[in-house]
Amino acid sequence: MKGAKSLLSILVLTGTVASSAAAWAQSSSVVIAPGYCHKKFPAIREETLFSSRPVLKDPTDGDIVDFYGSCDYDPLGKEEIQVQRSAFRRDRKSRHDKD
């Protein structure tokens, strides 16, 4: 029974470390000055960009936003949603104009 508890502890620890690594990969932040940060976070998934519940892309997709600004900036906040919606519309219009 002792071996089973040790194995369970190792699995729980491994899962905790893995989920922490995934969370860090999803969003990182470095304070540059009081209240001013450099953040990196995944872009919003296009299929959820115009929904009431946007979702960030998987960080392994490589579509990462490189942001400098307020440390309390929310990657799923109204401001970022508007920025990414505008970029999406601009890119779609640009592709349409080329056709």
HELIX and SHEET records of a PDB file:
HELIX    1   1 LYS A    2  GLN A   26  1                                  25    
HELIX    2   2 GLU A   46  THR A   48  5                                   3    
HELIX    3   3 PRO A   59  ASP A   61  5                                   3    
HELIX    4   4 LYS A   78  LYS A   98  1                                  21    
SHEET    1   A 3 SER A  28  ALA A  33  0                                        
SHEET    2   A 3 TYR A  36  PRO A  42 -1                                        
SHEET    3   A 3 ILE A  64  SER A  70 -1                                        
END                                                                             
